[in-house]
Amino acid sequence: MFQAGMKTIEPPKMALEGAQVWPMSVAAYRSLGEAGFIPKNSELLYGIVYKKMSKSPPHSAIVRRLLKLLQGVSLPGRFVSSEQPITCEDSEPEPDISIVRGKEEDFWDEHPHTADLVIEVCVTSHQFDLLKLKAYADAKVKECWLVLAPEKKIEVYREPAEGHFGDKQIIGPGGKLKSEAVPEFTVDLEKLFSK
């Protein structure tokens, strides 16, 4: 059990009564993945391998729009990454979008361990994406957005400390959201969610 913002979240029960779940390290997860024993469409969260949800058309459309917006933004000393791992202590989530400090070449041998901004698009995955907040807070991700497509809102989490985010805001429907961690990046929610 852990806190996501001000709300307490319990990870789902992954095993049947009496079954054993063996924790897995990030190194073991990578090794087994490279050997073909872990499905490609998975994420490691808190030592447990989760199958990622398939992406719906609205999910993909919103990710494309956000990436297009980011292409028009100058991000000196940072780069945009999409669906690539962030290595945490016992997790390796793959956010839909992350803005990472440094150059792409800096991460040839190792995945980033943090990000200035992480964006997760939630069409049907809100509860699952809430589970990732502890990993992102532990990794000192400065700001995390959960883009709630059906509600046309964005949950914004800031101030990571001790496994949770101290500040949570909900923006929308409508209005504009300017990132505090990446002040060059502003999103018009009306345009983001329009069909």
MARKE-949682 format. One record per atom (N, C-alpha, C): residue number from 1; chain; atom name; y, z, x. Coordinates in steps of 0.2 Angstrom, whole numbers. Layout:
N
<r NUM, "A", "CA", <Y, Z, X>>
...
! end
This chain:
195
<r 1, "A", "N", <-6, 0, 4>>
<r 1, "A", "CA", <0, 0, 0>>
<r 1, "A", "C", <6, 0, 4>>
<r 2, "A", "N", <11, -4, 3>>
<r 2, "A", "CA", <18, -4, 6>>
<r 2, "A", "C", <23, -6, 2>>
<r 3, "A", "N", <29, -5, 5>>
<r 3, "A", "CA", <35, -6, 1>>
<r 3, "A", "C", <38, -13, 2>>
<r 4, "A", "N", <40, -17, -3>>
<r 4, "A", "CA", <43, -23, -2>>
<r 4, "A", "C", <50, -22, -6>>
<r 5, "A", "N", <55, -21, -1>>
<r 5, "A", "CA", <62, -20, -4>>
<r 5, "A", "C", <61, -13, -7>>
<r 6, "A", "N", <62, -12, -13>>
<r 6, "A", "CA", <62, -5, -16>>
<r 6, "A", "C", <56, -5, -20>>
<r 7, "A", "N", <52, -10, -21>>
<r 7, "A", "CA", <46, -10, -25>>
<r 7, "A", "C", <39, -9, -21>>
<r 8, "A", "N", <35, -4, -23>>
<r 8, "A", "CA", <29, -3, -19>>
<r 8, "A", "C", <24, -8, -21>>
<r 9, "A", "N", <21, -11, -16>>
<r 9, "A", "CA", <16, -17, -18>>
<r 9, "A", "C", <9, -15, -15>>
<r 10, "A", "N", <4, -16, -18>>
<r 10, "A", "CA", <-3, -14, -16>>
<r 10, "A", "C", <-6, -21, -15>>
<r 11, "A", "N", <-9, -22, -9>>
<r 11, "A", "CA", <-13, -28, -7>>
<r 11, "A", "C", <-19, -29, -12>>
<r 12, "A", "N", <-21, -35, -14>>
<r 12, "A", "CA", <-26, -35, -19>>
<r 12, "A", "C", <-33, -33, -16>>
<r 13, "A", "N", <-37, -31, -20>>
<r 13, "A", "CA", <-44, -29, -18>>
<r 13, "A", "C", <-48, -35, -16>>
<r 14, "A", "N", <-50, -36, -10>>
<r 14, "A", "CA", <-53, -42, -8>>
<r 14, "A", "C", <-60, -42, -8>>
<r 15, "A", "N", <-63, -36, -9>>
<r 15, "A", "CA", <-71, -36, -9>>
<r 15, "A", "C", <-73, -32, -15>>
<r 16, "A", "N", <-80, -33, -16>>
<r 16, "A", "CA", <-83, -30, -22>>
<r 16, "A", "C", <-84, -23, -20>>
<r 17, "A", "N", <-85, -19, -24>>
<r 17, "A", "CA", <-87, -12, -23>>
<r 17, "A", "C", <-93, -11, -18>>
<r 18, "A", "N", <-92, -8, -13>>
<r 18, "A", "CA", <-98, -7, -9>>
<r 18, "A", "C", <-98, -12, -3>>
<r 19, "A", "N", <-95, -17, -4>>
<r 19, "A", "CA", <-95, -23, 1>>
<r 19, "A", "C", <-90, -20, 7>>
<r 20, "A", "N", <-91, -23, 13>>
<r 20, "A", "CA", <-87, -21, 19>>
<r 20, "A", "C", <-83, -27, 21>>
<r 21, "A", "N", <-77, -26, 22>>
<r 21, "A", "CA", <-72, -31, 25>>
<r 21, "A", "C", <-71, -29, 32>>
<r 22, "A", "N", <-72, -33, 37>>
<r 22, "A", "CA", <-71, -32, 44>>
<r 22, "A", "C", <-64, -35, 46>>
<r 23, "A", "N", <-60, -30, 48>>
<r 23, "A", "CA", <-53, -33, 50>>
<r 23, "A", "C", <-54, -38, 56>>
<r 24, "A", "N", <-49, -42, 56>>
<r 24, "A", "CA", <-49, -48, 61>>
<r 24, "A", "C", <-42, -48, 65>>
<r 25, "A", "N", <-42, -48, 71>>
<r 25, "A", "CA", <-36, -48, 75>>
<r 25, "A", "C", <-34, -55, 75>>
<r 26, "A", "N", <-27, -56, 77>>
<r 26, "A", "CA", <-24, -63, 77>>
<r 26, "A", "C", <-28, -67, 82>>
<r 27, "A", "N", <-30, -64, 88>>
<r 27, "A", "CA", <-34, -68, 93>>
<r 27, "A", "C", <-40, -71, 90>>
<r 28, "A", "N", <-44, -66, 87>>
<r 28, "A", "CA", <-50, -68, 84>>
<r 28, "A", "C", <-49, -74, 79>>
<r 29, "A", "N", <-44, -73, 75>>
<r 29, "A", "CA", <-42, -78, 69>>
<r 29, "A", "C", <-41, -85, 72>>
<r 30, "A", "N", <-37, -85, 78>>
<r 30, "A", "CA", <-36, -91, 81>>
<r 30, "A", "C", <-42, -94, 84>>
<r 31, "A", "N", <-46, -90, 88>>
<r 31, "A", "CA", <-52, -93, 91>>
<r 31, "A", "C", <-57, -95, 86>>
<r 32, "A", "N", <-58, -92, 80>>
<r 32, "A", "CA", <-63, -94, 75>>
<r 32, "A", "C", <-60, -100, 72>>
<r 33, "A", "N", <-53, -101, 71>>
<r 33, "A", "CA", <-50, -106, 68>>
<r 33, "A", "C", <-51, -113, 72>>
<r 34, "A", "N", <-50, -112, 79>>
<r 34, "A", "CA", <-51, -117, 83>>
<r 34, "A", "C", <-58, -120, 84>>
<r 35, "A", "N", <-63, -115, 83>>
<r 35, "A", "CA", <-70, -117, 83>>
<r 35, "A", "C", <-72, -120, 76>>
<r 36, "A", "N", <-68, -120, 71>>
<r 36, "A", "CA", <-70, -123, 64>>
<r 36, "A", "C", <-73, -118, 60>>
<r 37, "A", "N", <-73, -111, 61>>
<r 37, "A", "CA", <-76, -106, 57>>
<r 37, "A", "C", <-71, -104, 51>>
<r 38, "A", "N", <-65, -105, 52>>
<r 38, "A", "CA", <-60, -103, 47>>
<r 38, "A", "C", <-57, -109, 44>>
<r 39, "A", "N", <-56, -109, 37>>
<r 39, "A", "CA", <-53, -115, 34>>
<r 39, "A", "C", <-46, -116, 37>>
<r 40, "A", "N", <-44, -123, 37>>
<r 40, "A", "CA", <-37, -124, 39>>
<r 40, "A", "C", <-32, -121, 34>>
<r 41, "A", "N", <-34, -122, 28>>
<r 41, "A", "CA", <-29, -120, 23>>
<r 41, "A", "C", <-29, -112, 22>>
<r 42, "A", "N", <-28, -108, 27>>
<r 42, "A", "CA", <-28, -101, 27>>
<r 42, "A", "C", <-22, -97, 30>>
<r 43, "A", "N", <-22, -91, 29>>
<r 43, "A", "CA", <-17, -87, 33>>
<r 43, "A", "C", <-20, -80, 34>>
<r 44, "A", "N", <-18, -77, 40>>
<r 44, "A", "CA", <-21, -70, 41>>
<r 44, "A", "C", <-15, -65, 39>>
<r 45, "A", "N", <-17, -61, 35>>
<r 45, "A", "CA", <-12, -56, 33>>
<r 45, "A", "C", <-16, -49, 34>>
<r 46, "A", "N", <-13, -45, 38>>
<r 46, "A", "CA", <-15, -38, 39>>
<r 46, "A", "C", <-23, -38, 40>>
<r 47, "A", "N", <-25, -42, 45>>
<r 47, "A", "CA", <-32, -42, 47>>
<r 47, "A", "C", <-37, -46, 42>>
<r 48, "A", "N", <-34, -49, 37>>
<r 48, "A", "CA", <-39, -52, 32>>
<r 48, "A", "C", <-37, -59, 31>>
<r 49, "A", "N", <-42, -64, 31>>
<r 49, "A", "CA", <-40, -71, 30>>
<r 49, "A", "C", <-40, -72, 23>>
<r 50, "A", "N", <-34, -75, 21>>
<r 50, "A", "CA", <-33, -77, 14>>
<r 50, "A", "C", <-33, -85, 13>>
<r 51, "A", "N", <-36, -87, 8>>
<r 51, "A", "CA", <-35, -95, 7>>
<r 51, "A", "C", <-28, -96, 4>>
<r 52, "A", "N", <-25, -101, 6>>
<r 52, "A", "CA", <-18, -102, 4>>
<r 52, "A", "C", <-19, -106, -3>>
<r 53, "A", "N", <-14, -105, -7>>
<r 53, "A", "CA", <-14, -108, -14>>
<r 53, "A", "C", <-12, -116, -12>>
<r 54, "A", "N", <-14, -120, -16>>
<r 54, "A", "CA", <-12, -127, -16>>
<r 54, "A", "C", <-5, -128, -18>>
<r 55, "A", "N", <-2, -133, -16>>
<r 55, "A", "CA", <5, -134, -17>>
<r 55, "A", "C", <6, -138, -23>>
<r 56, "A", "N", <10, -136, -28>>
<r 56, "A", "CA", <12, -140, -34>>
<r 56, "A", "C", <17, -145, -33>>
<r 57, "A", "N", <18, -150, -37>>
<r 57, "A", "CA", <24, -154, -36>>
<r 57, "A", "C", <31, -151, -36>>
<r 58, "A", "N", <32, -146, -40>>
<r 58, "A", "CA", <39, -143, -39>>
<r 58, "A", "C", <39, -139, -33>>
<r 59, "A", "N", <34, -136, -30>>
<r 59, "A", "CA", <34, -132, -24>>
<r 59, "A", "C", <36, -137, -18>>
<r 60, "A", "N", <33, -143, -18>>
<r 60, "A", "CA", <34, -148, -13>>
<r 60, "A", "C", <41, -150, -14>>
<r 61, "A", "N", <43, -152, -20>>
<r 61, "A", "CA", <50, -154, -21>>
<r 61, "A", "C", <56, -150, -18>>
<r 62, "A", "N", <55, -143, -20>>
<r 62, "A", "CA", <60, -138, -17>>
<r 62, "A", "C", <60, -138, -10>>
<r 63, "A", "N", <54, -138, -7>>
<r 63, "A", "CA", <53, -137, 1>>
<r 63, "A", "C", <57, -143, 4>>
<r 64, "A", "N", <56, -149, 1>>
<r 64, "A", "CA", <59, -155, 3>>
<r 64, "A", "C", <66, -155, 3>>
<r 65, "A", "N", <69, -152, -3>>
<r 65, "A", "CA", <76, -152, -4>>
<r 65, "A", "C", <79, -147, 1>>
<r 66, "A", "N", <76, -141, 2>>
<r 66, "A", "CA", <78, -136, 7>>
<r 66, "A", "C", <78, -139, 14>>
<r 67, "A", "N", <73, -143, 16>>
<r 67, "A", "CA", <73, -146, 23>>
<r 67, "A", "C", <78, -151, 23>>
<r 68, "A", "N", <79, -155, 18>>
<r 68, "A", "CA", <85, -160, 18>>
<r 68, "A", "C", <92, -157, 19>>
<r 69, "A", "N", <93, -151, 16>>
<r 69, "A", "CA", <99, -148, 17>>
<r 69, "A", "C", <100, -145, 24>>
<r 70, "A", "N", <94, -143, 27>>
<r 70, "A", "CA", <95, -140, 33>>
<r 70, "A", "C", <96, -146, 39>>
<r 71, "A", "N", <94, -152, 37>>
<r 71, "A", "CA", <95, -157, 42>>
<r 71, "A", "C", <102, -158, 43>>
<r 72, "A", "N", <106, -157, 38>>
<r 72, "A", "CA", <114, -158, 38>>
<r 72, "A", "C", <117, -152, 41>>
<r 73, "A", "N", <114, -147, 43>>
<r 73, "A", "CA", <117, -141, 46>>
<r 73, "A", "C", <116, -141, 54>>
<r 74, "A", "N", <122, -139, 57>>
<r 74, "A", "CA", <121, -138, 64>>
<r 74, "A", "C", <119, -131, 66>>
<r 75, "A", "N", <113, -131, 69>>
<r 75, "A", "CA", <110, -124, 71>>
<r 75, "A", "C", <110, -123, 78>>
<r 76, "A", "N", <115, -122, 82>>
<r 76, "A", "CA", <115, -121, 89>>
<r 76, "A", "C", <111, -115, 91>>
<r 77, "A", "N", <106, -117, 96>>
<r 77, "A", "CA", <102, -112, 98>>
<r 77, "A", "C", <96, -110, 94>>
<r 78, "A", "N", <95, -114, 88>>
<r 78, "A", "CA", <89, -112, 84>>
<r 78, "A", "C", <86, -119, 82>>
<r 79, "A", "N", <80, -119, 79>>
<r 79, "A", "CA", <77, -125, 76>>
<r 79, "A", "C", <74, -123, 69>>
<r 80, "A", "N", <72, -128, 65>>
<r 80, "A", "CA", <69, -127, 59>>
<r 80, "A", "C", <62, -129, 60>>
<r 81, "A", "N", <57, -125, 57>>
<r 81, "A", "CA", <50, -125, 57>>
<r 81, "A", "C", <48, -125, 50>>
<r 82, "A", "N", <43, -129, 48>>
<r 82, "A", "CA", <40, -129, 42>>
<r 82, "A", "C", <32, -128, 42>>
<r 83, "A", "N", <30, -123, 38>>
<r 83, "A", "CA", <23, -122, 38>>
<r 83, "A", "C", <20, -121, 44>>
<r 84, "A", "N", <23, -117, 49>>
<r 84, "A", "CA", <20, -116, 55>>
<r 84, "A", "C", <20, -108, 56>>
<r 85, "A", "N", <15, -105, 60>>
<r 85, "A", "CA", <14, -98, 60>>
<r 85, "A", "C", <20, -94, 64>>
<r 86, "A", "N", <21, -88, 61>>
<r 86, "A", "CA", <24, -83, 65>>
<r 86, "A", "C", <19, -78, 66>>
<r 87, "A", "N", <19, -76, 73>>
<r 87, "A", "CA", <14, -71, 75>>
<r 87, "A", "C", <16, -64, 74>>
<r 88, "A", "N", <13, -60, 70>>
<r 88, "A", "CA", <15, -53, 69>>
<r 88, "A", "C", <9, -49, 72>>
<r 89, "A", "N", <10, -42, 71>>
<r 89, "A", "CA", <5, -38, 75>>
<r 89, "A", "C", <-2, -39, 72>>
<r 90, "A", "N", <-4, -40, 66>>
<r 90, "A", "CA", <-10, -41, 63>>
<r 90, "A", "C", <-10, -46, 58>>
<r 91, "A", "N", <-5, -51, 58>>
<r 91, "A", "CA", <-4, -56, 53>>
<r 91, "A", "C", <-2, -62, 57>>
<r 92, "A", "N", <-3, -68, 54>>
<r 92, "A", "CA", <0, -74, 56>>
<r 92, "A", "C", <2, -79, 50>>
<r 93, "A", "N", <7, -76, 46>>
<r 93, "A", "CA", <9, -80, 40>>
<r 93, "A", "C", <12, -87, 42>>
<r 94, "A", "N", <12, -92, 38>>
<r 94, "A", "CA", <15, -98, 39>>
<r 94, "A", "C", <20, -100, 33>>
<r 95, "A", "N", <26, -97, 34>>
<r 95, "A", "CA", <31, -98, 29>>
<r 95, "A", "C", <32, -106, 28>>
<r 96, "A", "N", <35, -107, 22>>
<r 96, "A", "CA", <36, -114, 20>>
<r 96, "A", "C", <42, -116, 25>>
<r 97, "A", "N", <47, -112, 26>>
<r 97, "A", "CA", <52, -114, 31>>
<r 97, "A", "C", <54, -108, 35>>
<r 98, "A", "N", <55, -109, 41>>
<r 98, "A", "CA", <58, -104, 45>>
<r 98, "A", "C", <63, -107, 50>>
<r 99, "A", "N", <68, -103, 51>>
<r 99, "A", "CA", <73, -105, 56>>
<r 99, "A", "C", <73, -100, 62>>
<r 100, "A", "N", <71, -103, 68>>
<r 100, "A", "CA", <69, -99, 74>>
<r 100, "A", "C", <74, -99, 79>>
<r 101, "A", "N", <75, -94, 82>>
<r 101, "A", "CA", <80, -94, 88>>
<r 101, "A", "C", <76, -96, 94>>
<r 102, "A", "N", <80, -101, 98>>
<r 102, "A", "CA", <77, -104, 104>>
<r 102, "A", "C", <76, -111, 103>>
<r 103, "A", "N", <72, -114, 108>>
<r 103, "A", "CA", <71, -122, 107>>
<r 103, "A", "C", <64, -122, 106>>
<r 104, "A", "N", <62, -128, 103>>
<r 104, "A", "CA", <55, -129, 102>>
<r 104, "A", "C", <50, -129, 108>>
<r 105, "A", "N", <53, -131, 114>>
<r 105, "A", "CA", <49, -131, 120>>
<r 105, "A", "C", <47, -123, 122>>
<r 106, "A", "N", <51, -119, 119>>
<r 106, "A", "CA", <50, -112, 121>>
<r 106, "A", "C", <44, -109, 118>>
<r 107, "A", "N", <41, -113, 113>>
<r 107, "A", "CA", <35, -110, 110>>
<r 107, "A", "C", <29, -115, 111>>
<r 108, "A", "N", <29, -118, 117>>
<r 108, "A", "CA", <23, -122, 118>>
<r 108, "A", "C", <16, -118, 119>>
<r 109, "A", "N", <17, -112, 122>>
<r 109, "A", "CA", <11, -108, 123>>
<r 109, "A", "C", <10, -103, 118>>
<r 110, "A", "N", <15, -101, 114>>
<r 110, "A", "CA", <14, -95, 110>>
<r 110, "A", "C", <19, -97, 104>>
<r 111, "A", "N", <16, -95, 98>>
<r 111, "A", "CA", <20, -95, 92>>
<r 111, "A", "C", <26, -91, 92>>
<r 112, "A", "N", <31, -92, 88>>
<r 112, "A", "CA", <37, -87, 87>>
<r 112, "A", "C", <34, -81, 85>>
<r 113, "A", "N", <37, -75, 87>>
<r 113, "A", "CA", <35, -68, 84>>
<r 113, "A", "C", <40, -66, 79>>
<r 114, "A", "N", <46, -70, 78>>
<r 114, "A", "CA", <51, -68, 73>>
<r 114, "A", "C", <55, -74, 71>>
<r 115, "A", "N", <59, -73, 66>>
<r 115, "A", "CA", <64, -79, 64>>
<r 115, "A", "C", <70, -76, 62>>
<r 116, "A", "N", <75, -80, 62>>
<r 116, "A", "CA", <82, -77, 59>>
<r 116, "A", "C", <81, -78, 51>>
<r 117, "A", "N", <78, -83, 49>>
<r 117, "A", "CA", <77, -84, 41>>
<r 117, "A", "C", <70, -87, 40>>
<r 118, "A", "N", <67, -84, 35>>
<r 118, "A", "CA", <61, -86, 32>>
<r 118, "A", "C", <62, -88, 25>>
<r 119, "A", "N", <59, -93, 23>>
<r 119, "A", "CA", <59, -95, 16>>
<r 119, "A", "C", <52, -97, 13>>
<r 120, "A", "N", <51, -93, 8>>
<r 120, "A", "CA", <44, -94, 4>>
<r 120, "A", "C", <46, -97, -3>>
<r 121, "A", "N", <43, -103, -5>>
<r 121, "A", "CA", <44, -105, -11>>
<r 121, "A", "C", <39, -103, -16>>
<r 122, "A", "N", <41, -100, -21>>
<r 122, "A", "CA", <36, -97, -26>>
<r 122, "A", "C", <36, -100, -33>>
<r 123, "A", "N", <31, -104, -34>>
<r 123, "A", "CA", <30, -107, -41>>
<r 123, "A", "C", <25, -103, -45>>
<r 124, "A", "N", <19, -102, -42>>
<r 124, "A", "CA", <14, -97, -45>>
<r 124, "A", "C", <12, -92, -40>>
<r 125, "A", "N", <15, -91, -34>>
<r 125, "A", "CA", <13, -87, -28>>
<r 125, "A", "C", <17, -81, -27>>
<r 126, "A", "N", <21, -79, -32>>
<r 126, "A", "CA", <26, -74, -31>>
<r 126, "A", "C", <23, -67, -28>>
<r 127, "A", "N", <18, -65, -31>>
<r 127, "A", "CA", <14, -59, -29>>
<r 127, "A", "C", <11, -60, -22>>
<r 128, "A", "N", <8, -65, -21>>
<r 128, "A", "CA", <5, -66, -14>>
<r 128, "A", "C", <11, -66, -9>>
<r 129, "A", "N", <17, -70, -10>>
<r 129, "A", "CA", <22, -70, -5>>
<r 129, "A", "C", <25, -63, -5>>
<r 130, "A", "N", <25, -59, -10>>
<r 130, "A", "CA", <28, -52, -9>>
<r 130, "A", "C", <23, -48, -4>>
<r 131, "A", "N", <17, -50, -4>>
<r 131, "A", "CA", <13, -47, 1>>
<r 131, "A", "C", <15, -48, 8>>
<r 132, "A", "N", <18, -54, 10>>
<r 132, "A", "CA", <20, -55, 17>>
<r 132, "A", "C", <26, -52, 19>>
<r 133, "A", "N", <30, -48, 15>>
<r 133, "A", "CA", <36, -45, 17>>
<r 133, "A", "C", <35, -40, 22>>
<r 134, "A", "N", <30, -36, 21>>
<r 134, "A", "CA", <29, -31, 26>>
<r 134, "A", "C", <28, -34, 33>>
<r 135, "A", "N", <24, -39, 34>>
<r 135, "A", "CA", <23, -43, 40>>
<r 135, "A", "C", <29, -46, 43>>
<r 136, "A", "N", <34, -48, 38>>
<r 136, "A", "CA", <40, -51, 41>>
<r 136, "A", "C", <45, -45, 43>>
<r 137, "A", "N", <45, -40, 39>>
<r 137, "A", "CA", <49, -34, 41>>
<r 137, "A", "C", <47, -31, 48>>
<r 138, "A", "N", <40, -31, 49>>
<r 138, "A", "CA", <37, -28, 55>>
<r 138, "A", "C", <39, -33, 61>>
<r 139, "A", "N", <40, -39, 59>>
<r 139, "A", "CA", <41, -44, 65>>
<r 139, "A", "C", <49, -45, 66>>
<r 140, "A", "N", <53, -41, 62>>
<r 140, "A", "CA", <60, -41, 62>>
<r 140, "A", "C", <63, -47, 60>>
<r 141, "A", "N", <60, -51, 56>>
<r 141, "A", "CA", <64, -57, 53>>
<r 141, "A", "C", <70, -54, 50>>
<r 142, "A", "N", <76, -57, 51>>
<r 142, "A", "CA", <82, -55, 49>>
<r 142, "A", "C", <83, -55, 42>>
<r 143, "A", "N", <81, -61, 39>>
<r 143, "A", "CA", <82, -62, 32>>
<r 143, "A", "C", <76, -66, 29>>
<r 144, "A", "N", <74, -64, 23>>
<r 144, "A", "CA", <68, -68, 20>>
<r 144, "A", "C", <70, -70, 13>>
<r 145, "A", "N", <69, -76, 11>>
<r 145, "A", "CA", <71, -78, 4>>
<r 145, "A", "C", <64, -80, 1>>
<r 146, "A", "N", <63, -77, -6>>
<r 146, "A", "CA", <58, -79, -10>>
<r 146, "A", "C", <61, -83, -15>>
<r 147, "A", "N", <60, -90, -15>>
<r 147, "A", "CA", <63, -95, -20>>
<r 147, "A", "C", <59, -95, -26>>
<r 148, "A", "N", <61, -92, -32>>
<r 148, "A", "CA", <57, -91, -38>>
<r 148, "A", "C", <59, -97, -42>>
<r 149, "A", "N", <55, -103, -42>>
<r 149, "A", "CA", <56, -109, -45>>
<r 149, "A", "C", <56, -108, -53>>
<r 150, "A", "N", <51, -105, -56>>
<r 150, "A", "CA", <52, -105, -63>>
<r 150, "A", "C", <58, -101, -66>>
<r 151, "A", "N", <60, -96, -62>>
<r 151, "A", "CA", <66, -92, -64>>
<r 151, "A", "C", <72, -95, -62>>
<r 152, "A", "N", <72, -100, -57>>
<r 152, "A", "CA", <78, -103, -54>>
<r 152, "A", "C", <83, -97, -51>>
<r 153, "A", "N", <79, -93, -47>>
<r 153, "A", "CA", <82, -87, -44>>
<r 153, "A", "C", <80, -87, -37>>
<r 154, "A", "N", <83, -84, -32>>
<r 154, "A", "CA", <81, -82, -26>>
<r 154, "A", "C", <81, -75, -24>>
<r 155, "A", "N", <76, -72, -22>>
<r 155, "A", "CA", <76, -65, -20>>
<r 155, "A", "C", <78, -65, -13>>
<r 156, "A", "N", <82, -61, -11>>
<r 156, "A", "CA", <85, -61, -4>>
<r 156, "A", "C", <83, -54, -1>>
<r 157, "A", "N", <80, -54, 5>>
<r 157, "A", "CA", <78, -47, 8>>
<r 157, "A", "C", <81, -47, 15>>
<r 158, "A", "N", <84, -42, 16>>
<r 158, "A", "CA", <88, -41, 23>>
<r 158, "A", "C", <87, -34, 25>>
<r 159, "A", "N", <89, -32, 32>>
<r 159, "A", "CA", <88, -26, 35>>
<r 159, "A", "C", <81, -24, 36>>
<r 160, "A", "N", <77, -27, 40>>
<r 160, "A", "CA", <71, -25, 41>>
<r 160, "A", "C", <70, -19, 45>>
<r 161, "A", "N", <66, -14, 43>>
<r 161, "A", "CA", <65, -8, 47>>
<r 161, "A", "C", <59, -4, 44>>
<r 162, "A", "N", <54, -2, 49>>
<r 162, "A", "CA", <48, 2, 47>>
<r 162, "A", "C", <44, -1, 42>>
<r 163, "A", "N", <43, -8, 42>>
<r 163, "A", "CA", <38, -11, 38>>
<r 163, "A", "C", <41, -13, 31>>
<r 164, "A", "N", <47, -13, 30>>
<r 164, "A", "CA", <50, -15, 24>>
<r 164, "A", "C", <57, -17, 25>>
<r 165, "A", "N", <60, -20, 20>>
<r 165, "A", "CA", <67, -23, 20>>
<r 165, "A", "C", <71, -18, 16>>
<r 166, "A", "N", <77, -15, 19>>
<r 166, "A", "CA", <81, -10, 16>>
<r 166, "A", "C", <86, -13, 10>>
<r 167, "A", "N", <87, -20, 11>>
<r 167, "A", "CA", <91, -23, 6>>
<r 167, "A", "C", <88, -28, 2>>
<r 168, "A", "N", <89, -28, -5>>
<r 168, "A", "CA", <86, -33, -9>>
<r 168, "A", "C", <91, -36, -14>>
<r 169, "A", "N", <92, -42, -14>>
<r 169, "A", "CA", <97, -45, -19>>
<r 169, "A", "C", <93, -50, -23>>
<r 170, "A", "N", <95, -52, -29>>
<r 170, "A", "CA", <93, -57, -33>>
<r 170, "A", "C", <99, -62, -35>>
<r 171, "A", "N", <99, -68, -33>>
<r 171, "A", "CA", <104, -73, -34>>
<r 171, "A", "C", <102, -78, -39>>
<r 172, "A", "N", <106, -79, -44>>
<r 172, "A", "CA", <104, -85, -49>>
<r 172, "A", "C", <102, -82, -56>>
<r 173, "A", "N", <101, -86, -60>>
<r 173, "A", "CA", <102, -93, -60>>
<r 173, "A", "C", <109, -95, -59>>
<r 174, "A", "N", <110, -101, -56>>
<r 174, "A", "CA", <116, -104, -54>>
<r 174, "A", "C", <119, -100, -48>>
<r 175, "A", "N", <125, -102, -46>>
<r 175, "A", "CA", <129, -99, -40>>
<r 175, "A", "C", <127, -102, -34>>
<r 176, "A", "N", <130, -99, -28>>
<r 176, "A", "CA", <128, -101, -22>>
<r 176, "A", "C", <126, -96, -18>>
<r 177, "A", "N", <121, -97, -13>>
<r 177, "A", "CA", <118, -92, -8>>
<r 177, "A", "C", <120, -94, -1>>
<r 178, "A", "N", <124, -90, 2>>
<r 178, "A", "CA", <125, -91, 9>>
<r 178, "A", "C", <121, -86, 13>>
<r 179, "A", "N", <117, -89, 18>>
<r 179, "A", "CA", <113, -84, 22>>
<r 179, "A", "C", <117, -80, 27>>
<r 180, "A", "N", <116, -74, 27>>
<r 180, "A", "CA", <119, -69, 32>>
<r 180, "A", "C", <117, -70, 39>>
<r 181, "A", "N", <110, -72, 40>>
<r 181, "A", "CA", <107, -72, 46>>
<r 181, "A", "C", <108, -79, 49>>
<r 182, "A", "N", <109, -84, 45>>
<r 182, "A", "CA", <111, -91, 47>>
<r 182, "A", "C", <117, -93, 43>>
<r 183, "A", "N", <123, -91, 45>>
<r 183, "A", "CA", <129, -92, 41>>
<r 183, "A", "C", <131, -99, 40>>
<r 184, "A", "N", <128, -104, 44>>
<r 184, "A", "CA", <129, -111, 43>>
<r 184, "A", "C", <126, -114, 37>>
<r 185, "A", "N", <121, -110, 34>>
<r 185, "A", "CA", <117, -113, 29>>
<r 185, "A", "C", <119, -109, 22>>
<r 186, "A", "N", <121, -114, 17>>
<r 186, "A", "CA", <122, -112, 10>>
<r 186, "A", "C", <119, -116, 5>>
<r 187, "A", "N", <116, -113, 0>>
<r 187, "A", "CA", <112, -117, -5>>
<r 187, "A", "C", <116, -116, -12>>
<r 188, "A", "N", <117, -122, -15>>
<r 188, "A", "CA", <119, -122, -22>>
<r 188, "A", "C", <113, -122, -26>>
<r 189, "A", "N", <112, -116, -30>>
<r 189, "A", "CA", <106, -115, -34>>
<r 189, "A", "C", <105, -120, -39>>
<r 190, "A", "N", <111, -122, -42>>
<r 190, "A", "CA", <110, -127, -48>>
<r 190, "A", "C", <107, -134, -45>>
<r 191, "A", "N", <110, -136, -40>>
<r 191, "A", "CA", <107, -142, -37>>
<r 191, "A", "C", <100, -141, -34>>
<r 192, "A", "N", <98, -136, -31>>
<r 192, "A", "CA", <92, -135, -29>>
<r 192, "A", "C", <86, -135, -34>>
<r 193, "A", "N", <88, -132, -40>>
<r 193, "A", "CA", <83, -132, -45>>
<r 193, "A", "C", <83, -138, -50>>
<r 194, "A", "N", <88, -142, -50>>
<r 194, "A", "CA", <89, -147, -55>>
<r 194, "A", "C", <84, -153, -54>>
<r 195, "A", "N", <81, -156, -59>>
<r 195, "A", "CA", <76, -161, -59>>
<r 195, "A", "C", <79, -168, -59>>
! end
